[in-house]
Amino acid sequence: MAEENEAPVSKKRTDPTSQLARGELMHADVKPLDVSGVPTVIFGIVAWAVAFVVVLIFRADLKKDGDEWWLWVTVAGFGLGWVGLLYCRRRWAAIQAGHRPEHED
């Protein structure tokens, strides 16, 4: 008899993905902080330069352990950072000129 008095249990999913699909949640119109990517790449270049100096300080220990190749990893990261900076600056210039969309899906 107690089962007849209970309210039916809702099988409606309450996870955020389901709520978004039903239109109960909306995305806020928030622009990204760094669209150009240039400051991020510059930070990466500086980080690789600092890593290079740190590896130089411990070069003798790394050579003894056979890990001297770490020096070349930092050099490669530093060099590829400059390639990335060139790419980001060209991309940002194209966006500003109206040749490319700001957001690519």
C-alpha positions, 0 to 999 in steps of 0.5 A, a space after each residue: 500500500 505504501 507504494 501507491 502513495 509515493 510520487 513517481 520518480 523523474 527520470 529526467 537527467 540533470 547533468 550539464 550536458 543534458 541540460 544544455 541539449 534541452 536548452 536549459 543552459 546557455 553559453 555565455 558570450 565571452 571572448 577569449 583573452 588572447 586571440 593573437 597568441 603572440 604573448 603566449 608564444 613569447 612566454 614559451 620562448 622565454 621559458 625555453 631560454 631559461 631552461 637552456 641556462 638551467 641545463 647549462 648550469 647542470 651540463 657536467 652532471 648531465 654529461 656524466 649521466 649521458 643526458 647531455 641531449 637535454 641541451 639540444 631539446 632546449 635549443 630546439 624549443 627556443 628555435 621552434 618558438 621563433 617559428 611559432 611567433 612568426 606564424 602567430 604574427 602573420 595569422 594575426 595580421 591576416 585576421 586584422 586585415 579581414 582575410 581570415 576569421 577570428 575563430 575557426 571551428 
